[in-house]
């Protein structure tokens, strides 16, 4: 008990010294991220600015592919050279808290988060009412469609209902024999969130849900209807070809290529892929527009899935490192670190077409957020609903991905998924 108390006192003392601008002995910390090189460059520029004002702190950035991010944190957290700060997907937080890897934010940092971020995002970085990090980005889903293809097909505007979605997709689909050369509506495969989040956005927009407490609800009519809609699009209307939807978490691969090249007319995707689209499409990006999720027959309004990312501190690091990490995060996410009232984090996220989450960052980046592509997402923030953040959430997402892909590729029926996935998810929730 004495050692734990001593460590706590040391952390509080170190944090107070840093907050007061008092230099400690040299402290080396690291920041683990999945960001691409051009974004890491922006982070390192912010770090250079911070280090100049805080000569006792040195910060190293380490970047790994998204698919390796969680496993790297798990395996290296307890190592003396393990990451001090990590950008994580909110779905991972309950597991990292249970494993004792996520550090509880000290009281003044908790107060900072609660004062400057929306309450919903404070909840996304909290477990049992304890704050574990700084929210940085918020993402949600919308219908993306190609205006040029719509005009060529004689379609006046984006679909607002499922029947309109299927009808528009039929007009937008082109074939050579039995081969689809232009699909009316595209689905992602090979990437859990990319498979599950569009499906769940349609579930929410049909009045359904994924979980009811510690029970899965795939057998509810409003939820099962979405999987039936997928079956209709692929096997009945034949306006969706799953083979055209292979992607990874960076959206590279056929899914991006087919949309960028005009071979997919509509998709449901998150706002963060704006930068990938711009890079792939060039001037043709102006053909792309966004619209709310089409509403199902049991729904009343669109409800896209939303999810957040946060930066957390490794509780296995020593007290000086943790104090330095929290002080840096407060600066990085605060308005004094960026340009024209934005935080440096807000500037970095905005450069990628990601919606920043700090209240003052949203105001500072209003011009970018009002641009046509992002405005369609921002307009739906109030209607967004999160993916359930529960212990085992990542495993639940993987289970849903596997079953949805089996249905999409004709390896399982809708009823098979409803029964088997329900049982598997219930088992995860009740361990």
Secondary structure as UniProt FT lines:
FT   HELIX           2..19
FT   TURN            20..21
FT   STRAND          27..33
FT   HELIX           37..53
FT   TURN            55..56
FT   STRAND          57..63
FT   HELIX           66..76
FT   TURN            77..78
FT   TURN            80..81
FT   STRAND          85..89
FT   HELIX           90..92
FT   HELIX           93..98
FT   TURN            99..100
FT   HELIX           107..116
FT   HELIX           119..124
FT   STRAND          126..127
FT   TURN            128..129
FT   STRAND          130..131
FT   STRAND          133..146
FT   HELIX           147..153
FT   HELIX           162..172
FT   STRAND          174..176
FT   TURN            177..178
FT   STRAND          179..183
FT   HELIX           192..204
FT   TURN            205..207
FT   STRAND          211..212
FT   TURN            213..214
FT   STRAND          215..216
FT   TURN            218..219
FT   HELIX           221..231
FT   HELIX           232..236
FT   HELIX           242..244
FT   TURN            249..250
FT   TURN            252..253
FT   HELIX           254..260
FT   TURN            261..262
FT   STRAND          266..270
FT   HELIX           271..273
FT   HELIX           274..281
FT   HELIX           282..287
FT   STRAND          288..291
FT   TURN            297..298
FT   STRAND          305..314
FT   TURN            315..316
FT   HELIX           319..332
FT   HELIX           335..337
FT   TURN            340..341
FT   HELIX           344..351
FT   TURN            352..353
FT   STRAND          355..356
FT   HELIX           359..364
FT   HELIX           366..369
FT   HELIX           372..378
FT   TURN            379..380
FT   HELIX           381..383
FT   STRAND          385..386
FT   TURN            391..392
FT   HELIX           393..408
FT   TURN            409..410
FT   HELIX           414..429
//
